[in-house]
Amino acid sequence: MPRIHRPKALCAACVLALSLSALADPSIGESLSVSAGKTQTIAQTTTLARLTLGDKAALVAPVGHSLSLTVDGVGMPMLPGTYRGHVVLSVTEDIPVAFGDRKDPYLYRAAVYIDGGAKVPARSVSAMTGKESRITDTQADHVSIDSREENVNGIIVAGDSRYTINQPTIQMTGNGGNDFAGYGAAIMTTGKAKVTVNKARITTQGAVRTAFFIGGDSTLTVNDSFVEVKNGQLPPDYKFSIRPGEMREVPYGLGITGNVRATNLMDHGTVYYNHDHIRAQGWGALSSDGDGPTYMYATDTLIETIDSGYGAYANGHAHDHFSHCTFKVVDVGLIIGGPGSGTFTDGSVVNSGRYGVMMHQGTGGGTLTIEKGSVFNTGSTLIEVKGRGTHIVVDDASLHPGNGVILQGMDNDDPIMVEMAKHPGALPGPPAGTPTFSGDIVADFHRVHLHGDLLNGMTDVGDMIITLQDATVEGAISTSTTSPCSGKPPTRETLHDIGCVANALGSNTGPHGARLSLDGTSRWVVDKTSYLNELTLAPGAVVSGAQGQPLTLLVNGVKTPLKPGSYKGKLVIKLS
C-alpha cells in the first residue's frame, strides 16, 4: 500500500477538510499516478487532488527548469507514496549560481525570486508563499513559507533591487547545500540589492540551513525579528572538510560543535541587525566568513547559542560592531580570524561559558575594541590571541574572567592547523595583496579597574605591549610558558580542551617578551612575581604589591630601585 504524505504540522481533521475541499474545487485537476521505476516529465505547473509515486518513480521538469512539489502550501520532497490535498507541481526556470571552481553551477529554487527591482514569477514557486502573502516588485507582506525539502531557498533578492519584506514567517526543515553561497538560506541577498526585513520569524533545522545570507555587494537590514536554527543530520557519506562549499559542520579546531550557523555575511556585504533575537543550537549565531571587506552592525540584539558555539565570527577583512547587545553563549563571544575587527560598545554584555574573544589565523591585524560600559563575564580566559598579532583597546569597560586571565598570548593549539602546518602547501596562502602584520599584541587599557593577569605565552611570535592610561590592574603582567591544561595536545576527541592552557610565569624563552607602560594616573598591583622586558613609569604611576607586600625589582639580576623612569632587559618584579 503506498504511503500517504501530508505536512506533519496539520492535524488529521484539518487534512481531511483540506482534501475534501480540494476534491470539490473544479480548478484542481485529476489524480496523477506514476508507476514504479517510471519517469514522467511535467511540462507546466500542474494542480492535482492526488499524486501517487511508485517505488523509484520520478517526476522531472523540462531542460532548464526545476520541479517543486507542494501539498497544501508546504514544500515536500518527492518520495514514493501518495499525496492528497491541494497538490501543486510547480515548474520554474532554473536559477544557476556559480561558486568557486565548481564545473557546474548550483541550480537554486526559491519561493520568491526578485531580480533587478522586479519579481520574477517564472523563477518563483508561488505555491509555497501562503494564501495571505502579497508580493510586488518592491515589497512582500505576510509571506508564509514552510519547506521540508533540502536546498530550497525561501526568498532571494538579487541584482540592483530595493526591497522590503514585512512580517515573513519561514520554516525550513532539511539540510542546506552550501552556506558560503546561500544555497538553501531562508532569506538571501546578493548583487547590489538593498533589502529591509521587518518582524520576521524564521526557524530552520538542518545542516548549513542558514536563516540569513548576505553576499555580493548587497545590504540587508533586519528589524525586530526572531531567528532560531537547529542542527541537522549530516549525510552518511559526509567527510569532514574545511574547504568552503564542502564544509558542513563547524571546524572542530575552534573547540565547538554544531552544523548550522544562523547567518553568514560574505563577499562585500553589509548587514544591520536592530532589536533582534538570534539563536543557534551550535556552531554560531552571527558569522562573517569571506575575505571582505564586510560590515556587520548589531544594535539592541540578543545573541545566543544553546548547546555549543560562538556568538559572532569576524573573518578576513570583517568589521563586526555590537552596540548595546547581549550575548548568552556557551563557548565564545567573538572569534576573529585574520585581519578582522570587532567592537563592543554602548553597554554591550557578553556572558560566555568559556572564552570572551578568541583571535587566530594569519599574522594578525585588525582591532578589538571593548568600550563605553561594556561588560564581559567568562567562565575561562577572557581574550585569547593565538600565534598572531593584533591591537586591543579596552576603554571604560568591565572584564571578569572566570580563571583570572584577562589576556592570554599563546601558540595556536587548533589541531587542524597544527597538523596542516606539518605539510608544506597544505595551508592556503592569504589573498593577493594581503599585508603582513606584526606578531605583537598591542593592548591599551583606559579608564578601567581590572582584576586578572595579562600573559604573553607566545614569545616566539611577538611582544605583548601593554599601556595603562588612568587604569588599574591587579594581577600579573608577565611572560610565561604555556602547556595544555590536560597535559596533552588537544584532538578532535578532546576538542573542549582547545584553548585551555596552564601558565608557568618566567622570563621569555623566545626572542620576544612583554613591555608595560603606565601613565601618571595608573596603578599596577602585583599579586605574583612577574617577568617583563621593558617597564616605563611616568611620574605619579604606582606599582605596589598586593595586600601591602613589598616589591623588589631586578634588572638583569641586579636589584634596582622602583621609581619613575624606564627599565629594559630581563626584569623581575618580585613579591618579597
TIDRENTI-775466 format. One record per residue (C-alpha): chain; residue in three letters; z, x, y. Coordinates in pm, whole numbers, plus 50000, padded with zeros to 5 digits. Layout:
residues N
<rec A,ala,<Z,X,Y>>
...
***
This chain:
residues 576
<rec A,met,<50000,50000,50000>>
<rec A,pro,<49904,50157,50338>>
<rec A,arg,<50180,50241,50582>>
<rec A,ile,<50213,50032,50898>>
<rec A,his,<50257,50234,51218>>
<rec A,arg,<50421,50088,51524>>
<rec A,pro,<50605,50255,51814>>
<rec A,lys,<50956,50325,51687>>
<rec A,ala,<51121,50208,52006>>
<rec A,leu,<51008,49848,51954>>
<rec A,cys,<51229,49609,51762>>
<rec A,ala,<51082,49413,51470>>
<rec A,ala,<51078,49083,51660>>
<rec A,cys,<50905,49248,51957>>
<rec A,val,<50640,49399,51730>>
<rec A,leu,<50579,49060,51565>>
<rec A,ala,<50539,48890,51902>>
<rec A,leu,<50300,49158,52024>>
<rec A,ser,<50098,49138,51703>>
<rec A,leu,<50066,48759,51726>>
<rec A,ser,<49963,48776,52091>>
<rec A,ala,<49706,49041,52006>>
<rec A,leu,<49554,48826,51734>>
<rec A,ala,<49535,48530,51971>>
<rec A,asp,<49369,48730,52250>>
<rec A,pro,<48991,48680,52233>>
<rec A,ser,<48935,49009,52423>>
<rec A,ile,<49078,49207,52130>>
<rec A,gly,<48824,49290,51863>>
<rec A,glu,<48834,49256,51487>>
<rec A,ser,<49010,49487,51246>>
<rec A,leu,<48871,49826,51155>>
<rec A,ser,<48928,49993,50819>>
<rec A,val,<48817,50343,50726>>
<rec A,ser,<48826,50427,50359>>
<rec A,ala,<48996,50731,50215>>
<rec A,gly,<48807,51053,50277>>
<rec A,lys,<48558,50889,50516>>
<rec A,thr,<48485,50989,50876>>
<rec A,gln,<48378,50737,51139>>
<rec A,thr,<48256,50806,51493>>
<rec A,ile,<48392,50583,51770>>
<rec A,ala,<48118,50580,52035>>
<rec A,gln,<48307,50399,52309>>
<rec A,thr,<48657,50277,52390>>
<rec A,thr,<48742,50004,52139>>
<rec A,thr,<49022,49748,52129>>
<rec A,leu,<49143,49619,51793>>
<rec A,ala,<49410,49397,51648>>
<rec A,arg,<49442,49608,51336>>
<rec A,leu,<49339,49957,51230>>
<rec A,thr,<49368,50092,50877>>
<rec A,leu,<49309,50457,50790>>
<rec A,gly,<49291,50564,50429>>
<rec A,asp,<49416,50896,50298>>
<rec A,lys,<49223,51181,50467>>
<rec A,ala,<49018,50928,50665>>
<rec A,ala,<48917,51044,51012>>
<rec A,leu,<48807,50894,51341>>
<rec A,val,<48612,51116,51579>>
<rec A,ala,<48454,51088,51923>>
<rec A,pro,<48100,51192,52018>>
<rec A,val,<48043,51558,52104>>
<rec A,gly,<48201,51649,52439>>
<rec A,his,<48454,51367,52409>>
<rec A,ser,<48803,51315,52273>>
<rec A,leu,<48961,51021,52096>>
<rec A,ser,<49311,50886,52157>>
<rec A,leu,<49499,50611,51975>>
<rec A,thr,<49748,50383,52147>>
<rec A,val,<49944,50098,51991>>
<rec A,asp,<50097,49857,52240>>
<rec A,gly,<50052,50127,52506>>
<rec A,val,<50219,50404,52307>>
<rec A,gly,<50018,50715,52224>>
<rec A,met,<50018,50777,51849>>
<rec A,pro,<49886,51046,51614>>
<rec A,met,<49611,50918,51386>>
<rec A,leu,<49778,50930,51047>>
<rec A,pro,<49690,50739,50731>>
<rec A,gly,<49825,50384,50734>>
<rec A,thr,<49789,50053,50916>>
<rec A,tyr,<49839,49998,51290>>
<rec A,arg,<49892,49644,51423>>
<rec A,gly,<49923,49506,51774>>
<rec A,his,<49725,49600,52083>>
<rec A,val,<49539,49892,51925>>
<rec A,val,<49310,50089,52154>>
<rec A,leu,<49084,50376,52056>>
<rec A,ser,<49009,50547,52389>>
<rec A,val,<48702,50769,52418>>
<rec A,thr,<48733,51010,52710>>
<rec A,glu,<48542,51313,52829>>
<rec A,asp,<48687,51648,52725>>
<rec A,ile,<48887,51840,52985>>
<rec A,pro,<48810,52205,52896>>
<rec A,val,<49056,52464,53025>>
<rec A,ala,<49007,52837,52970>>
<rec A,phe,<49306,53059,52903>>
<rec A,gly,<49335,53434,52879>>
<rec A,asp,<49100,53592,52630>>
<rec A,arg,<49058,53283,52412>>
<rec A,lys,<48698,53243,52298>>
<rec A,asp,<48713,52864,52320>>
<rec A,pro,<48883,52662,52594>>
<rec A,tyr,<49164,52420,52527>>
<rec A,leu,<49044,52058,52532>>
<rec A,tyr,<49304,51867,52729>>
<rec A,arg,<49363,51492,52722>>
<rec A,ala,<49566,51309,52983>>
<rec A,ala,<49686,50958,53054>>
<rec A,val,<49596,51011,53421>>
<rec A,tyr,<49349,51271,53545>>
<rec A,ile,<49297,51332,53916>>
<rec A,asp,<49046,51590,54039>>
<rec A,gly,<48909,51672,54383>>
<rec A,gly,<49104,51393,54551>>
<rec A,ala,<48986,51113,54321>>
<rec A,lys,<49093,50952,53996>>
<rec A,val,<48860,51023,53705>>
<rec A,pro,<48861,50719,53471>>
<rec A,ala,<48625,50888,53227>>
<rec A,arg,<48890,51155,53166>>
<rec A,ser,<49196,50928,53167>>
<rec A,val,<49350,50750,52869>>
<rec A,ser,<49435,50446,53081>>
<rec A,ala,<49568,50252,52781>>
<rec A,met,<49868,50485,52793>>
<rec A,thr,<49975,50423,53154>>
<rec A,gly,<50166,50094,53125>>
<rec A,lys,<50088,49744,53249>>
<rec A,glu,<50281,49783,53576>>
<rec A,ser,<50104,50101,53685>>
<rec A,arg,<49891,50114,53998>>
<rec A,ile,<49666,50418,54019>>
<rec A,thr,<49441,50502,54313>>
<rec A,asp,<49267,50814,54442>>
<rec A,thr,<49576,50917,54636>>
<rec A,gln,<49873,50758,54465>>
<rec A,ala,<50016,50646,54130>>
<rec A,asp,<50301,50396,54122>>
<rec A,his,<50522,50296,53829>>
<rec A,val,<50321,50481,53568>>
<rec A,ser,<50492,50448,53230>>
<rec A,ile,<50376,50693,52963>>
<rec A,asp,<50507,50709,52607>>
<rec A,ser,<50324,50958,52387>>
<rec A,arg,<50419,51060,52035>>
<rec A,glu,<50123,51286,51979>>
<rec A,glu,<50121,51662,52019>>
<rec A,asn,<49950,51840,52311>>
<rec A,val,<49861,51529,52515>>
<rec A,asn,<49933,51561,52889>>
<rec A,gly,<50082,51285,53097>>
<rec A,ile,<49942,51330,53449>>
<rec A,ile,<49712,51614,53559>>
<rec A,val,<49627,51663,53926>>
<rec A,ala,<49359,51929,53981>>
<rec A,gly,<49120,52053,54246>>
<rec A,asp,<49175,52003,54618>>
<rec A,ser,<49379,51684,54575>>
<rec A,arg,<49659,51530,54782>>
<rec A,tyr,<49853,51302,54554>>
<rec A,thr,<50181,51107,54536>>
<rec A,ile,<50342,50989,54214>>
<rec A,asn,<50614,50728,54263>>
<rec A,gln,<50873,50632,54001>>
<rec A,pro,<50693,50752,53689>>
<rec A,thr,<50865,50716,53353>>
<rec A,ile,<50730,50964,53100>>
<rec A,gln,<50848,51014,52744>>
<rec A,met,<50670,51269,52527>>
<rec A,thr,<50752,51348,52165>>
<rec A,gly,<50585,51622,51963>>
<rec A,asn,<50506,51985,52033>>
<rec A,gly,<50304,52108,52326>>
<rec A,gly,<50021,52356,52291>>
<rec A,asn,<50082,52631,52548>>
<rec A,asp,<50339,52618,52826>>
<rec A,phe,<50176,52915,53003>>
<rec A,ala,<49877,52684,53063>>
<rec A,gly,<50046,52344,53096>>
<rec A,tyr,<49887,52228,52771>>
<rec A,gly,<50097,51923,52678>>
<rec A,ala,<50302,51905,53001>>
<rec A,ala,<50426,51570,53129>>
<rec A,ile,<50305,51643,53484>>
<rec A,met,<50068,51931,53559>>
<rec A,thr,<49932,52050,53892>>
<rec A,thr,<49658,52308,53926>>
<rec A,gly,<49376,52420,54156>>
<rec A,lys,<49471,52364,54518>>
<rec A,ala,<49641,52032,54456>>
<rec A,lys,<49939,51927,54667>>
<rec A,val,<50146,51674,54476>>
<rec A,thr,<50468,51486,54552>>
<rec A,val,<50670,51321,54275>>
<rec A,asn,<50941,51073,54372>>
<rec A,lys,<51214,50929,54148>>
<rec A,ala,<51066,51042,53819>>
<rec A,arg,<51237,51009,53485>>
<rec A,ile,<51088,51247,53230>>
<rec A,thr,<51212,51323,52880>>
<rec A,thr,<51038,51538,52621>>
<rec A,gln,<51118,51655,52272>>
<rec A,gly,<50903,51925,52121>>
<rec A,ala,<50844,52298,52122>>
<rec A,val,<50687,52414,52453>>
<rec A,arg,<50667,52047,52568>>
<rec A,thr,<50720,52122,52937>>
<rec A,ala,<50804,51847,53184>>
<rec A,phe,<50652,52009,53496>>
<rec A,phe,<50383,52277,53502>>
<rec A,ile,<50265,52422,53835>>
<rec A,gly,<49964,52653,53820>>
<rec A,gly,<49670,52781,54021>>
<rec A,asp,<49736,52764,54395>>
<rec A,ser,<49896,52421,54370>>
<rec A,thr,<50213,52294,54535>>
<rec A,leu,<50447,52043,54372>>
<rec A,thr,<50739,51866,54541>>
<rec A,val,<50984,51680,54316>>
<rec A,asn,<51236,51446,54479>>
<rec A,asp,<51531,51251,54334>>
<rec A,ser,<51418,51295,53974>>
<rec A,phe,<51573,51342,53631>>
<rec A,val,<51423,51570,53366>>
<rec A,glu,<51553,51642,53017>>
<rec A,val,<51379,51845,52746>>
<rec A,lys,<51491,51887,52387>>
<rec A,asn,<51391,52136,52122>>
<rec A,gly,<51123,52052,51869>>
<rec A,gln,<51037,52165,51519>>
<rec A,leu,<50823,52479,51507>>
<rec A,pro,<50521,52465,51276>>
<rec A,pro,<50594,52606,50929>>
<rec A,asp,<50330,52878,50976>>
<rec A,tyr,<50457,52988,51318>>
<rec A,lys,<50518,53360,51357>>
<rec A,phe,<50735,53489,51638>>
<rec A,ser,<50536,53629,51932>>
<rec A,ile,<50599,53721,52294>>
<rec A,arg,<50229,53703,52376>>
<rec A,pro,<50155,53432,52639>>
<rec A,gly,<49989,53138,52473>>
<rec A,glu,<50127,53229,52133>>
<rec A,met,<50495,53230,52230>>
<rec A,arg,<50652,52900,52127>>
<rec A,glu,<51019,52990,52145>>
<rec A,val,<51229,53196,52382>>
<rec A,pro,<51222,53571,52310>>
<rec A,tyr,<51548,53641,52125>>
<rec A,gly,<51578,53966,52320>>
<rec A,leu,<51717,53759,52607>>
<rec A,gly,<52012,53671,52385>>
<rec A,ile,<51940,53298,52390>>
<rec A,thr,<51778,53036,52167>>
<rec A,gly,<51553,52731,52207>>
<rec A,asn,<51185,52643,52204>>
<rec A,val,<51126,52437,52517>>
<rec A,arg,<51176,52510,52886>>
<rec A,ala,<51184,52218,53124>>
<rec A,thr,<50946,52363,53383>>
<rec A,asn,<50707,52651,53428>>
<rec A,leu,<50566,52792,53753>>
<rec A,met,<50261,53016,53713>>
<rec A,asp,<49974,53190,53894>>
<rec A,his,<50025,53148,54271>>
<rec A,gly,<50201,52813,54261>>
<rec A,thr,<50480,52678,54480>>
<rec A,val,<50738,52418,54382>>
<rec A,tyr,<51015,52233,54565>>
<rec A,tyr,<51297,52056,54378>>
<rec A,asn,<51506,51828,54601>>
<rec A,his,<51807,51626,54480>>
<rec A,asp,<51700,51656,54117>>
<rec A,his,<51877,51689,53782>>
<rec A,ile,<51702,51920,53538>>
<rec A,arg,<51843,51969,53189>>
<rec A,ala,<51723,52175,52893>>
<rec A,gln,<51871,52185,52546>>
<rec A,gly,<51779,52553,52508>>
<rec A,trp,<51552,52827,52643>>
<rec A,gly,<51566,52737,53011>>
<rec A,ala,<51555,52481,53290>>
<rec A,leu,<51355,52636,53577>>
<rec A,ser,<51102,52907,53491>>
<rec A,ser,<50866,53125,53695>>
<rec A,asp,<50672,53328,53441>>
<rec A,gly,<50346,53460,53586>>
<rec A,asp,<50253,53773,53779>>
<rec A,gly,<50272,53575,54103>>
<rec A,pro,<50346,53565,54377>>
<rec A,thr,<50515,53233,54307>>
<rec A,tyr,<50767,53044,54519>>
<rec A,met,<51040,52810,54395>>
<rec A,tyr,<51278,52625,54627>>
<rec A,ala,<51556,52414,54477>>
<rec A,thr,<51790,52216,54705>>
<rec A,asp,<52087,52000,54608>>
<rec A,thr,<51976,52016,54246>>
<rec A,leu,<52184,52016,53926>>
<rec A,ile,<52050,52268,53674>>
<rec A,glu,<52181,52253,53317>>
<rec A,thr,<52140,52399,52971>>
<rec A,ile,<52322,52235,52681>>
<rec A,asp,<52314,52448,52364>>
<rec A,ser,<52177,52776,52499>>
<rec A,gly,<51955,52912,52773>>
<rec A,tyr,<51916,53016,53136>>
<rec A,gly,<51924,52809,53450>>
<rec A,ala,<51626,52986,53606>>
<rec A,tyr,<51386,53274,53546>>
<rec A,ala,<51202,53479,53808>>
<rec A,asn,<50931,53695,53652>>
<rec A,gly,<50669,53910,53823>>
<rec A,his,<50646,53860,54197>>
<rec A,ala,<50851,53541,54182>>
<rec A,his,<51075,53419,54460>>
<rec A,asp,<51339,53171,54336>>
<rec A,his,<51554,53018,54609>>
<rec A,phe,<51856,52791,54547>>
<rec A,ser,<52026,52605,54831>>
<rec A,his,<52344,52405,54761>>
<rec A,cys,<52256,52385,54392>>
<rec A,thr,<52489,52361,54094>>
<rec A,phe,<52426,52548,53769>>
<rec A,lys,<52601,52448,53446>>
<rec A,val,<52454,52685,53189>>
<rec A,val,<52551,52821,52851>>
<rec A,asp,<52419,53176,52874>>
<rec A,val,<52292,53299,53212>>
<rec A,gly,<52235,53154,53558>>
<rec A,leu,<51924,53353,53655>>
<rec A,ile,<51712,53611,53477>>
<rec A,ile,<51495,53836,53694>>
<rec A,gly,<51205,54024,53537>>
<rec A,gly,<51010,54300,53712>>
<rec A,pro,<50994,54273,54092>>
<rec A,gly,<51116,53911,54102>>
<rec A,ser,<51373,53795,54358>>
<rec A,gly,<51646,53532,54359>>
<rec A,thr,<51855,53380,54638>>
<rec A,phe,<52169,53165,54606>>
<rec A,thr,<52272,53020,54938>>
<rec A,asp,<52444,52731,55121>>
<rec A,gly,<52734,52696,54881>>
<rec A,ser,<52543,52708,54553>>
<rec A,val,<52774,52718,54249>>
<rec A,val,<52688,52889,53920>>
<rec A,asn,<52909,52814,53621>>
<rec A,ser,<52789,53016,53323>>
<rec A,gly,<52943,53063,52981>>
<rec A,arg,<52825,53423,52968>>
<rec A,tyr,<52635,53601,53248>>
<rec A,gly,<52561,53515,53609>>
<rec A,val,<52241,53715,53669>>
<rec A,met,<52056,53944,53430>>
<rec A,met,<51781,54174,53555>>
<rec A,his,<51541,54357,53323>>
<rec A,gln,<51182,54478,53269>>
<rec A,gly,<50980,54734,53460>>
<rec A,thr,<51109,54979,53715>>
<rec A,gly,<51257,54703,53928>>
<rec A,gly,<51205,54593,54285>>
<rec A,gly,<51292,54256,54431>>
<rec A,thr,<51621,54143,54579>>
<rec A,leu,<51913,53936,54452>>
<rec A,thr,<52096,53761,54734>>
<rec A,ile,<52422,53566,54695>>
<rec A,glu,<52540,53434,55028>>
<rec A,lys,<52681,53162,55256>>
<rec A,gly,<52974,53044,55050>>
<rec A,ser,<52804,53054,54710>>
<rec A,val,<53032,53086,54406>>
<rec A,phe,<52976,53241,54062>>
<rec A,asn,<53210,53174,53769>>
<rec A,thr,<53108,53352,53449>>
<rec A,gly,<53254,53398,53104>>
<rec A,ser,<53145,53762,53093>>
<rec A,thr,<52974,54014,53325>>
<rec A,leu,<52858,53861,53650>>
<rec A,ile,<52550,54076,53728>>
<rec A,glu,<52374,54291,53467>>
<rec A,val,<52097,54534,53559>>
<rec A,lys,<51923,54678,53254>>
<rec A,gly,<51738,55007,53285>>
<rec A,arg,<51580,54944,53626>>
<rec A,gly,<51641,54948,53997>>
<rec A,thr,<51694,54663,54240>>
<rec A,his,<51855,54561,54569>>
<rec A,ile,<52156,54330,54565>>
<rec A,val,<52310,54163,54872>>
<rec A,val,<52636,53970,54843>>
<rec A,asp,<52748,53819,55175>>
<rec A,asp,<53031,53568,55220>>
<rec A,ala,<53041,53469,54853>>
<rec A,ser,<53296,53441,54572>>
<rec A,leu,<53235,53619,54242>>
<rec A,his,<53462,53559,53940>>
<rec A,pro,<53358,53749,53624>>
<rec A,gly,<53539,53646,53307>>
<rec A,asn,<53553,54003,53172>>
<rec A,gly,<53636,54168,53504>>
<rec A,val,<53294,54332,53555>>
<rec A,ile,<53112,54224,53871>>
<rec A,leu,<52815,54462,53845>>
<rec A,gln,<52700,54647,53534>>
<rec A,gly,<52420,54901,53524>>
<rec A,met,<52319,54961,53163>>
<rec A,asp,<52030,55064,52943>>
<rec A,asn,<51812,54779,52820>>
<rec A,asp,<51955,54659,52488>>
<rec A,asp,<51682,54399,52425>>
<rec A,pro,<51597,54476,52059>>
<rec A,ile,<51236,54364,52107>>
<rec A,met,<51180,54610,52390>>
<rec A,val,<51376,54885,52215>>
<rec A,glu,<51154,54852,51907>>
<rec A,met,<50829,54826,52104>>
<rec A,ala,<50919,55135,52307>>
<rec A,lys,<50906,55334,51984>>
<rec A,his,<50533,55262,51957>>
<rec A,pro,<50317,55405,52238>>
<rec A,gly,<50086,55143,52382>>
<rec A,ala,<50279,54852,52234>>
<rec A,leu,<50422,54753,52570>>
<rec A,pro,<50162,54618,52814>>
<rec A,gly,<50138,54800,53142>>
<rec A,pro,<50209,54635,53477>>
<rec A,pro,<49927,54451,53656>>
<rec A,ala,<49690,54668,53857>>
<rec A,gly,<49830,54755,54197>>
<rec A,thr,<50195,54711,54098>>
<rec A,pro,<50403,54964,54293>>
<rec A,thr,<50653,55194,54124>>
<rec A,phe,<51011,55130,54232>>
<rec A,ser,<51317,55349,54242>>
<rec A,gly,<51556,55319,53950>>
<rec A,asp,<51851,55295,54190>>
<rec A,ile,<52076,54990,54203>>
<rec A,val,<52144,54939,54574>>
<rec A,ala,<52422,54685,54631>>
<rec A,asp,<52553,54574,54970>>
<rec A,phe,<52874,54369,54987>>
<rec A,his,<52952,54199,55318>>
<rec A,arg,<53247,53978,55412>>
<rec A,val,<53383,53941,55059>>
<rec A,his,<53708,53995,54873>>
<rec A,leu,<53626,54078,54513>>
<rec A,his,<53836,54143,54204>>
<rec A,gly,<53642,54337,53941>>
<rec A,asp,<53454,54653,53854>>
<rec A,leu,<53121,54797,53972>>
<rec A,leu,<52997,55029,53698>>
<rec A,asn,<52686,55241,53651>>
<rec A,gly,<52629,55299,53282>>
<rec A,met,<52262,55399,53318>>
<rec A,thr,<52289,55734,53490>>
<rec A,asp,<51975,55845,53308>>
<rec A,val,<51776,55592,53516>>
<rec A,gly,<51913,55580,53868>>
<rec A,asp,<52207,55586,54107>>
<rec A,met,<52432,55294,54186>>
<rec A,ile,<52462,55292,54565>>
<rec A,ile,<52743,55065,54689>>
<rec A,thr,<52803,54976,55052>>
<rec A,leu,<53108,54777,55167>>
<rec A,gln,<53099,54615,55510>>
<rec A,asp,<53402,54409,55612>>
<rec A,ala,<53466,54384,55237>>
<rec A,thr,<53748,54443,54991>>
<rec A,val,<53701,54537,54627>>
<rec A,glu,<53998,54551,54390>>
<rec A,gly,<53879,54731,54078>>
<rec A,ala,<53695,55038,53953>>
<rec A,ile,<53379,55169,54117>>
<rec A,ser,<53252,55432,53882>>
<rec A,thr,<53001,55580,53646>>
<rec A,ser,<53056,55502,53280>>
<rec A,thr,<52923,55546,52930>>
<rec A,thr,<52839,55218,52758>>
<rec A,ser,<52838,55117,52393>>
<rec A,pro,<52769,54784,52217>>
<rec A,cys,<53076,54561,52206>>
<rec A,ser,<53028,54509,51833>>
<rec A,gly,<52983,54880,51767>>
<rec A,lys,<52624,54827,51652>>
<rec A,pro,<52299,54775,51846>>
<rec A,pro,<52220,54401,51864>>
<rec A,thr,<51949,54249,51646>>
<rec A,arg,<51781,53912,51615>>
<rec A,glu,<52059,53805,51380>>
<rec A,thr,<52325,53913,51631>>
<rec A,leu,<52138,53805,51944>>
<rec A,his,<52453,53674,52111>>
<rec A,asp,<52576,54034,52129>>
<rec A,ile,<52284,54124,52358>>
<rec A,gly,<52416,54222,52700>>
<rec A,cys,<52772,54282,52581>>
<rec A,val,<52878,54644,52635>>
<rec A,ala,<53207,54834,52647>>
<rec A,asn,<53256,55091,52922>>
<rec A,ala,<53424,55430,52899>>
<rec A,leu,<53473,55539,53259>>
<rec A,gly,<53389,55904,53318>>
<rec A,ser,<53171,56146,53509>>
<rec A,asn,<52797,56082,53496>>
<rec A,thr,<52621,56205,53184>>
<rec A,gly,<52271,56173,53331>>
<rec A,pro,<52108,56311,53644>>
<rec A,his,<52220,56011,53850>>
<rec A,gly,<52559,55876,53944>>
<rec A,ala,<52746,55644,54177>>
<rec A,arg,<52769,55655,54555>>
<rec A,leu,<53009,55449,54765>>
<rec A,ser,<53031,55391,55141>>
<rec A,leu,<53299,55193,55328>>
<rec A,asp,<53277,55090,55691>>
<rec A,gly,<53583,55082,55915>>
<rec A,thr,<53679,54725,55817>>
<rec A,ser,<53654,54768,55441>>
<rec A,arg,<53907,54845,55170>>
<rec A,trp,<53889,54967,54813>>
<rec A,val,<54193,54903,54595>>
<rec A,val,<54160,55133,54293>>
<rec A,asp,<54315,54991,53974>>
<rec A,lys,<54186,55253,53727>>
<rec A,thr,<54064,55611,53755>>
<rec A,ser,<53709,55610,53890>>
<rec A,tyr,<53427,55863,53898>>
<rec A,leu,<53179,55900,54184>>
<rec A,asn,<52920,56145,54308>>
<rec A,glu,<52948,56061,54674>>
<rec A,leu,<53212,55885,54887>>
<rec A,thr,<53180,55810,55258>>
<rec A,leu,<53473,55665,55455>>
<rec A,ala,<53434,55552,55814>>
<rec A,pro,<53739,55571,56041>>
<rec A,gly,<53957,55271,55958>>
<rec A,ala,<53838,55241,55598>>
<rec A,val,<54120,55218,55343>>
<rec A,val,<54129,55348,54985>>
<rec A,ser,<54456,55275,54807>>
<rec A,gly,<54598,55243,54460>>
<rec A,ala,<54671,54907,54302>>
<rec A,gln,<55030,54792,54342>>
<rec A,gly,<55101,55078,54581>>
<rec A,gln,<55033,55354,54329>>
<rec A,pro,<54945,55687,54493>>
<rec A,leu,<54592,55828,54456>>
<rec A,thr,<54459,56177,54403>>
<rec A,leu,<54104,56280,54498>>
<rec A,leu,<53946,56565,54305>>
<rec A,val,<53620,56710,54435>>
<rec A,asn,<53461,56933,54171>>
<rec A,gly,<53807,56969,54019>>
<rec A,val,<53978,57062,54348>>
<rec A,lys,<54250,56836,54487>>
<rec A,thr,<54132,56719,54829>>
<rec A,pro,<54298,56503,55099>>
<rec A,leu,<54158,56150,55104>>
<rec A,lys,<54071,56073,55466>>
<rec A,pro,<53769,55955,55673>>
<rec A,gly,<53464,56166,55606>>
<rec A,ser,<53204,56227,55339>>
<rec A,tyr,<53260,56384,54995>>
<rec A,lys,<52993,56495,54748>>
<rec A,gly,<52998,56642,54400>>
<rec A,lys,<53194,56545,54092>>
<rec A,leu,<53453,56310,54243>>
<rec A,val,<53751,56172,54055>>
<rec A,ile,<53985,55919,54217>>
<rec A,lys,<54295,55919,54002>>
<rec A,leu,<54594,55692,53993>>
<rec A,ser,<54894,55928,53999>>
***
